Amino acid sequence: MVPITEEEKQSPLYKYYLLDMVEPDPAKYENTQEPVDFPEEESPLHLDNLFNPGYMPIELGYGYLPDGCGILANLTEFPGATVEMFDFWFAWHPIEPMRYKIWNRDQHYYCKTMNPEIALDKSRSLRERLWNTTHDIEEDCNMGKESIKITFANPADIGFSKEKLAKFDGTIVCSAAGNMVHFFRPTANGCELRTRFFFGYKVENGKMVKALPPGMKFPTLAPIKALLHHNIKEFTHLAAILPRVYEEFGPDFI
């Protein structure tokens, strides 16, 4: 368990920290021990494919795309959740580190927004409070504790179609670098999260483009596999606690 302070133990969040982490279906780990080849339609050069009804050929796994770049995919069910809950979570949790710790008490050490004036601006929609903000993070994605910074963006700024976004009844949380996409959409019993991480690409003029030199393959899949298993762990637990956290803290924050 990540360390917490005596002050954090007095927080109303402490009860969530004490909860056992909800264990993912073991099959998710068993079925992602070896890499798989992803088809071209999964490439971030075709982000709008995620709007298509149904599912992509691979919704759980990691491996290479035909151009040699890396990718991971994860599908997480969020029963009883709403789209607003997911937008709330990403605006709310970086305000104080304890909120990040309850998401994954085994691997989340610290997170704080570097732009609280945006995250707390109630004149913006919940999702707009995330755009153009940077989170300062310390976490262990199964490769040891590391410090990272993630800047978030309007999905239209990394290549998603503005027309399709306008009609979309879900929400998309994505990094400005384009390497992280959380595609969240309603289902019959709540919502589902379709996560993608891309390796070997960059955003250029508002679109994803390949960053690797021609003929070069992303050097190793080991960190991609490690990140996938981290992603499975953290979002399985978030799916279990999100409705309760939203009910307790959402009304005042919104």
C-alpha positions as CSV (number, residue, x, y, z in Angstrom):
1,M,0.0,0.0,0.0
2,V,1.3,3.5,-0.8
3,P,2.0,5.6,2.3
4,I,-0.4,8.2,3.5
5,T,-0.1,11.0,6.1
6,E,-1.7,11.3,9.5
7,E,-3.7,14.2,8.0
8,E,-4.9,12.0,5.2
9,K,-6.1,9.4,7.7
10,Q,-8.6,12.0,9.0
11,S,-10.0,12.6,5.5
12,P,-13.4,11.3,4.5
13,L,-11.5,9.5,1.8
14,Y,-9.7,7.3,4.2
15,K,-12.5,4.7,4.2
16,Y,-11.9,4.2,0.5
17,Y,-8.2,3.7,1.1
18,L,-9.0,1.0,3.5
19,L,-11.1,-0.9,1.0
20,D,-9.5,-4.0,-0.5
21,M,-8.6,-3.5,-4.1
22,V,-11.2,-5.2,-6.3
23,E,-9.5,-8.0,-8.2
24,P,-9.8,-8.2,-11.9
25,D,-11.1,-11.3,-13.7
26,P,-8.0,-13.6,-13.7
27,A,-8.7,-14.4,-17.3
28,K,-7.7,-10.8,-18.2
29,Y,-4.2,-11.4,-17.0
30,E,-4.1,-14.9,-18.4
31,N,-5.2,-13.8,-21.8
32,T,-2.6,-11.0,-22.1
33,Q,0.6,-12.9,-21.3
34,E,1.7,-12.9,-25.0
35,P,1.6,-10.1,-27.6
36,V,-0.8,-10.2,-30.5
37,D,-0.7,-8.5,-33.9
38,F,-3.2,-5.7,-34.2
39,P,-4.8,-4.8,-37.6
40,E,-4.4,-1.5,-39.3
41,E,-7.9,-0.4,-38.4
42,E,-6.7,-0.2,-34.7
43,S,-4.1,2.4,-35.6
44,P,-4.4,5.9,-34.1
45,L,-4.2,7.2,-37.6
46,H,-7.9,6.1,-37.7
47,L,-9.2,7.2,-34.3
48,D,-12.7,7.7,-35.5
49,N,-13.0,3.9,-35.9
50,L,-13.7,3.9,-32.1
51,F,-17.1,5.6,-32.8
52,N,-18.3,2.7,-34.9
53,P,-21.0,0.5,-33.4
54,G,-19.8,-2.7,-31.7
55,Y,-16.2,-3.4,-31.0
56,M,-12.8,-3.4,-32.7
57,P,-11.1,-6.7,-33.6
58,I,-9.0,-6.5,-30.4
59,E,-10.3,-4.9,-27.2
60,L,-7.9,-6.6,-24.8
61,G,-4.2,-7.1,-25.5
62,Y,-0.9,-5.6,-26.5
63,G,1.4,-5.9,-29.4
64,Y,2.5,-4.3,-32.7
65,L,0.5,-2.6,-35.4
66,P,1.5,-3.3,-39.1
67,D,3.7,-0.2,-39.2
68,G,5.8,-1.4,-36.2
69,C,4.4,0.9,-33.6
70,G,3.1,-0.4,-30.3
71,I,-0.4,-0.5,-28.9
72,L,-2.4,-1.8,-25.9
73,A,-6.1,-2.2,-25.6
74,N,-8.3,-2.8,-22.5
75,L,-12.0,-3.0,-22.0
76,T,-13.5,-2.3,-18.6
77,E,-17.2,-2.6,-17.6
78,F,-18.5,0.2,-15.4
79,P,-21.9,-1.0,-14.1
80,G,-24.1,1.6,-12.6
81,A,-21.8,4.4,-13.9
82,T,-22.7,7.4,-16.0
83,V,-20.7,9.5,-18.5
84,E,-20.9,12.4,-16.1
85,M,-19.2,10.3,-13.3
86,F,-16.2,9.7,-15.5
87,D,-15.8,13.3,-16.4
88,F,-16.2,14.2,-12.8
89,W,-13.5,11.8,-11.8
90,F,-10.9,13.2,-14.0
91,A,-11.6,16.8,-13.0
92,W,-11.9,16.0,-9.3
93,H,-9.2,13.5,-8.5
94,P,-6.1,15.7,-9.2
95,I,-7.1,18.3,-6.7
96,E,-5.5,16.5,-3.8
97,P,-3.2,13.4,-3.8
98,M,-5.4,11.3,-1.5
99,R,-8.0,11.1,-4.3
100,Y,-5.4,9.4,-6.6
101,K,-4.3,7.1,-3.8
102,I,-7.8,5.6,-3.3
103,W,-8.0,4.8,-7.0
104,N,-5.1,2.3,-6.7
105,R,-3.7,2.2,-3.2
106,D,-1.0,-0.3,-4.3
107,Q,0.6,1.8,-7.1
108,H,-0.7,5.4,-7.0
109,Y,1.7,7.5,-4.9
110,Y,0.8,11.1,-5.9
111,C,-1.2,13.2,-8.4
112,K,-1.9,16.9,-8.4
113,T,-3.0,19.2,-11.2
114,M,-0.7,21.9,-12.1
115,N,-3.7,24.0,-13.2
116,P,-6.2,24.1,-10.3
117,E,-7.7,27.3,-11.6
118,I,-9.0,25.4,-14.6
119,A,-10.0,22.2,-12.7
120,L,-12.0,24.2,-10.2
121,D,-13.6,26.6,-12.7
122,K,-17.4,25.9,-12.5
123,S,-18.0,28.0,-15.6
124,R,-16.6,25.2,-17.6
125,S,-18.1,21.7,-18.2
126,L,-16.5,18.9,-16.3
127,R,-14.6,17.6,-19.3
128,E,-13.4,21.1,-20.2
129,R,-11.9,21.4,-16.7
130,L,-9.5,18.7,-17.8
131,W,-8.5,20.0,-21.2
132,N,-5.2,21.9,-21.3
133,T,-4.2,20.9,-17.8
134,T,-1.2,18.9,-16.7
135,H,-1.1,16.4,-13.9
136,D,2.1,15.8,-11.9
137,I,2.1,12.1,-11.1
138,E,4.1,9.5,-9.2
139,E,3.0,5.9,-9.8
140,D,4.2,2.4,-10.4
141,C,3.0,0.8,-13.6
142,N,4.7,-2.5,-12.8
143,M,8.1,-1.2,-13.8
144,G,9.0,0.6,-10.5
145,K,8.0,4.0,-9.1
146,E,8.3,6.8,-11.6
147,S,7.5,10.5,-12.0
148,I,5.5,11.5,-15.0
149,K,3.5,14.5,-16.3
150,I,0.4,14.1,-18.4
151,T,-1.1,17.0,-20.3
152,F,-4.8,16.4,-21.3
153,A,-6.5,17.7,-24.4
154,N,-9.7,18.2,-26.2
155,P,-10.1,15.0,-28.3
156,A,-10.7,17.2,-31.4
157,D,-7.1,18.4,-31.0
158,I,-5.5,14.9,-31.4
159,G,-7.5,13.8,-34.5
160,F,-11.0,12.8,-33.5
161,S,-13.7,14.2,-35.8
162,K,-15.5,17.3,-34.5
163,E,-18.7,16.1,-36.2
164,K,-18.6,12.7,-34.6
165,L,-17.7,14.2,-31.2
166,A,-20.8,16.4,-31.5
167,K,-23.0,13.4,-31.9
168,F,-21.2,11.2,-29.3
169,D,-23.2,10.3,-26.2
170,G,-20.0,9.3,-24.3
171,T,-16.8,11.1,-23.3
172,I,-13.1,10.8,-24.3
173,V,-10.2,11.5,-21.9
174,C,-7.0,11.8,-23.9
175,S,-3.4,13.1,-23.6
176,A,-2.2,16.0,-25.6
177,A,0.6,13.7,-26.9
178,G,-2.0,11.4,-28.3
179,N,-0.5,8.3,-26.7
180,M,-3.4,7.8,-24.3
181,V,-7.1,7.5,-25.1
182,H,-9.9,6.6,-22.7
183,F,-13.1,6.1,-24.7
184,F,-16.1,5.9,-22.4
185,R,-19.6,5.2,-23.6
186,P,-23.0,4.2,-22.2
187,T,-24.2,0.6,-22.2
188,A,-27.4,-1.2,-21.1
189,N,-26.2,-1.5,-17.5
190,G,-24.0,1.6,-17.1
191,C,-21.0,2.4,-19.2
192,E,-17.8,0.8,-20.6
193,L,-14.3,2.1,-21.0
194,R,-12.2,1.2,-24.0
195,T,-8.7,2.2,-23.3
196,R,-5.9,2.6,-25.9
197,F,-2.2,3.5,-25.5
198,F,-0.1,4.1,-28.6
199,F,3.7,4.0,-28.8
200,G,5.7,5.5,-31.7
201,Y,3.3,8.3,-32.7
202,K,2.9,12.0,-32.1
203,V,0.4,14.7,-32.7
204,E,1.2,17.1,-35.5
205,N,-1.2,19.8,-36.8
206,G,-4.0,18.3,-34.8
207,K,-3.7,14.8,-36.1
208,M,-1.8,11.6,-35.1
209,V,1.2,10.8,-37.2
210,K,3.9,8.1,-37.0
211,A,7.0,9.3,-35.2
212,L,9.2,6.2,-35.7
213,P,11.6,6.3,-38.7
214,P,10.6,4.2,-41.7
215,G,11.3,0.5,-41.2
216,M,11.9,0.9,-37.5
217,K,9.9,-1.1,-34.9
218,F,9.1,0.1,-31.4
219,P,12.0,-1.4,-29.5
220,T,10.4,-3.5,-26.7
221,L,6.9,-4.6,-25.7
222,A,7.8,-5.3,-22.0
223,P,6.7,-1.8,-20.7
224,I,3.6,-2.0,-22.8
225,K,2.6,-5.3,-21.2
226,A,3.4,-3.9,-17.8
227,L,1.2,-0.8,-18.4
228,L,-1.7,-3.0,-19.7
229,H,-1.7,-5.0,-16.5
230,H,-1.5,-1.8,-14.4
231,N,-4.4,-0.4,-16.4
232,I,-6.5,-3.6,-15.8
233,K,-5.9,-3.3,-12.1
234,E,-6.6,0.4,-11.6
235,F,-9.7,0.6,-13.8
236,T,-11.3,-2.6,-12.3
237,H,-11.1,-0.9,-8.9
238,L,-12.3,2.5,-10.2
239,A,-15.3,0.9,-11.8
240,A,-16.2,-0.6,-8.4
241,I,-15.9,2.7,-6.4
242,L,-16.9,5.4,-8.8
243,P,-20.7,5.5,-8.3
244,R,-20.2,5.7,-4.5
245,V,-17.5,8.4,-4.7
246,Y,-19.6,10.4,-7.1
247,E,-22.6,10.2,-4.9
248,E,-20.6,11.5,-1.9
249,F,-18.4,14.1,-3.4
250,G,-19.9,14.9,-6.9
251,P,-22.7,17.3,-5.9
252,D,-20.5,19.8,-4.1
253,F,-17.8,19.6,-6.7
254,I,-20.1,20.1,-9.7
